[in-house]
Amino acid sequence: MEALASKHVAVRQQALRSIHQAMPAALVKYAQPFIEAQAVPETRTLIDLMANSTEYYSRRALRGIVLKLASGQLDPALTLDAVAAAEQSSDHRVKEFLASYQESKDSEDPLSPFQETLQGGDPAQGKIVFETSVAAQCTLCHRVSQQGSEVGPALTTIGEKTPRYLLESLVAPGAVVAPGYGFTAVTTHDGETVAGTLMAETADHTTLQLPTGETRVFDRAHIAARTPEMSSMPPMGALMDRFELRDLLAYLQTLK
Ligand code: HEC
């Protein structure tokens, strides 16, 4: 039944593309019910078609969608699509609405440039990115269940974390480093410096594993300085586009 429903969606998306091609001026008339209902897959297709259209009603409809975005009335699953289309558009009203949406975001938050990827991803597409992206190479370092590598932590139950935690892990891996995977250097009050992997840190003790395999436990009262942990996970913001990131986040959330 679900397969049938998604087939119908694909047929409707194709129909909208054909209408756009054959009679661009009629697109919005056919599209209005989907836009009003904010039907996600169909509206995505429409936003994409409208982004590059110079046709009068398409431009107006895109303005309407970006205005909804700016006033917080757009389905969050459509946020990234609307933002990407508005970025491409040369319509000055669209640009104004986009600017007011951007201003409404928390500029102090390092994750805010990626905020649109938190909702609306397709987990099946995300699985493909995880398993096959040549740029991202997730499976080079991670495993899900039995498959993959042990360089990074297993992601078998990573979906129990919040979407924000997952996004941060992907675009700012140094911010929170999974225990046992961060590289750091400790300098004691005696002037000794030791570098290794941070295994644990409590109020009283810091435990490092040295490259030799030896474990050293430091009394925190004896530590003069410790460098911030470094993650060996590459930041993904530059390695994939926001649509891939959105799908990947949706996939990671299914791992429970
Ligand atoms: C070069 C190796 C490497 C690659 C490639 C890599 N990672 Fe990582 N990843 C790590 C390491 C090491 C850590 C642990 C340190 C940290 O938390 O930053 C980590 C941490 C994570 C975490 C947080 C895990 C936790 O338990 O907190 C997530 C989620 C994650 N990676 C997902 C991915 C995804 C998805 C990809 C592909 C897009 C990827 N990683 C590619 C090495 C890698």
Residues whose N, C-alpha, C, O or C-beta is under 5 A from the ligand:
A	BS01	HEC	A136 Q137 C138 L140 C141 V151 G152 P153 L166 S169 P173 V176 V177 A178 Y181 S231 S232 M233 P234
